[in-house]
């Protein structure tokens, strides 16, 4: 946590100022019983304001101290989404004092209270607005952002954003396929489907390889090009036909080679 003082603004004050009106009270520091020292957002920003822009902050058990202060401002002022897990709950400023025997003791000497909530975050931390494991928090935030952008878009932009969100979400939560993946493996005209470490790979003869992600029972999207899809026709326990749907809407159909 930051020290109390009236010198140059620190990183947290600088960052959060980009999302608030100038001179907005943000936090008060209480140090060893002294009168509180209130910090405000900066009066001017040479780089301009980001107020109203979408904001996603990844959180977890290793988000502590000054990081939690920033997270607390985002949460308290409703500036954006917190994605991940509960923060550490390390809100007090501690100092070390020597004791006999060559030891030191850590003692809390300062408390920060957020202007937006009137509370600190010691021991309790700050809860996410979108729960996700720390390992997947970035991707969950990206899916949420893509879907919000898609809701406001139209035409090709909307389709592209929705497709990108669908593929990313399918990578987080795999979609069940109609057949086991090995049953799709084969040669379809000049296009090869192989199974590499539990993922289908598409390759035209002599061309680059592309990883496929299941987005439906018999439909796959290219991980690096969500607008390009592969649909399989199945009969019994085998795929019999492949349809390649390109991003421009053109289609190629190829039967599975004997």
N, C-alpha and C positions, 0 to 999 in steps of 0.2 A: 504494500500500500504506500501511497505517496506521503511525503513529509508535509507538515503544515508549513505554509509560508506564503509570501506575497511576491515572489520573484517571477521569472519568466514562466509562461504557461507550460504545463507538462503535456505528454503525448495524449493522455485520455481527454483532457480538456480540449486540446486542439482537434482531435478526431470527432468528438461528439458535437463540437461547435458547428461542424459542417451540416448538421441535420436540425439545428434549432435556430430560433430567432435570436438575434444578438442580445447579449447581456441577460440571458435567461439563467436564473439560479439553478445550479445543478447538484451541488453537494456542499455539506458543511462538515468541517473537521473539528473534532473536540479532542484536545490534547492535554492530558494530565489535569483535568478540571478547569482548564482555561476557557474563556469565552470562545464560542464557536467562530471559526473563520470560514465564511461562505465564499465559494468559488462560483463564477458565472461563465456562461459561454462567451467566446470572444466577441468583441464589438465589431470587428471587420475581418473578412477572409480574403486575402489576395487571390486565392485560387477560385473563389466563388462558392456558393452554397449547393448542397446536395439535398436540401429539404424536399420531401415528397418523392424522392427516388426510392425504388425497391431496395430493401436492405435485409440481408440474411447473415446471421452470426452463428457460427458453429460453437457449441458448448459441450462441456464434459467435466469430469472430476478433476482434470488438471487445469481447468479455468479457475484462477484464484487471484485474490488481491486486486491489483489495478485492473486486470482483465475482467474481473467480476464487476468492478465499478462501471466499466464501459457497458457490459451486458445489462447491468441494472438500469442504466440510463435508457438503453434501447427498449427495455421492457417497460420501465415506468412511464416513459413518454410515448409509448406505443409507436415506435419509429420503424419497427420491422419484426421479422420472425426470428426466434431463437430455436435452432435446430440441433438436437442431440440429447444429452443427458444433463442431470442436475449438476450445477457447479459445486466447487469445493466447500464453500462456506468459510472462507478465510478473509474476514473483513476488518480485523483489528490490526493496527500497526504495533509491532513488538520491538523491544530493544533488549539487548543482552547485558546482564549485570554480573560482575564477578562474585563468586562466593568462595568460602574457604575450601582448601583442598585442590585448588586448580580447576574448579568447575565454573560454569556460567549458568545463569538461569534466564530464561526468556520470559519477559513480562509485557503484557499488553499496556500500551501507554497512550493509544489514540483510537478514536472511533469515527467512522465516516457515516453520515446519514444522508441518504438520497433525497433531494428536494422533491422529486416526482412522487415518492411514496411515503416520506417521513420515517423510513426504516433503514436499518443496516442489513447486512446479509450474513453476519457472523453465525456460524454453526448450521444455518438452514440452507444457505446457498440460494440460487435462483433457478427456478424450474423452466424447462424449455416450453415453447408454445407448440412445437412440433416434435414429438418424441421420436428418437432414432438412436441406434447404437452409434458410438463414436466412429466405428469403422465405416459406416454407411452414411454418416450425416451429410457429407458434401453432396453425394448423389441424390439423397432425399431432398435437399434444398434445391438442387438443380431441377428435379422433377416438378416440385412445387412452383418454382419460378417459371418454367416452361408452360405449365398449365395456366397460370395466371396471365402470361403474355398471350397465349393462344385464345383465351376467353375474350380478349380485346381486339384480336386480329381478324382479318378476313381474307378470303381467296387463298392463293398459294402460300402466303405467309402462315395462315392459320393451319393449313394442312401440314406444312413442314414442322411447325412447332408442336402440333399434336403428335405427329409421327416420332419426333425426337423424344418427347416425353414418354411415349408408349414403349419405345425400345429401351430407354434407360430404366424405366420401371420394371420391364421384363427381365433385365439383368439383375435387378435387386431381388425380385420375386419371380423365379422361373415359371413360365407357363407350361402346363402339361400338354404334351403332344399326343395325337391320336395313335401313333406308333412309336415303339422304341427307336431312338435315333439311328441305330445301325440299319433299320429297315428302309431308311431313305437313301442310304449310301448306294451309289451306282453311277453309271455314265448315261447321260441324257443328250443324245446327239454329240455335240462337241463340248458339252459342259459336264464337269466332273463334280460329284458330291462325295466328300470323304468325311470321316469321323476322326477328329484329332483331340484326344484328351477330353472326351465328353462334349465336344462342340462340333457342329456341322461346318464344313469348309466348302465354299463354292469356288470353282476355278474353271474358266474357259481355257481350252487347250492353248498353252503358250502364254497365258495371261496371268495377272497377279491373283493371289488368293484373297478371299474375303470371308471373314467369320460371320456366320448366320446366328441370329437370336430368335427363338420361337416367340411369336406374338399371337398365335392362334393354334388350334389343333393341328392344322396342316399348313400353316403360313409362317414364314420366316422373313426377317428383315436383316439387311446388312448392318453390322454393328457400326461401321464407319460411314454408312450412307443410308440412314433410316428411310429415305424416300424410295429406295429400291428394294423390292420384295421378291420372294420366291414362294409360289404356291404349288403344292403337290396334289395330284389326284391319286387316290389310293383304291385298291381293290383287295379285299381280304386283309392279309397281313403285310402287303407290300405296296410301295409307291410305284405307280405305273407311268406317271407323266409329270413333267415339270413345266411350270409357267413362270417366266421371268417378266416382272413388271418393272420397267425402268422409271426413273424419276420424272421423265417427260410424258409418261402415260403410255408409251409404246410397249408392246407385248411380244414375247417370243414363246412358243409352245414347242416342247420337244418330248417325244416318247422315250421311255427308258430303253436303252439298248439291251438286246437279249444277252 
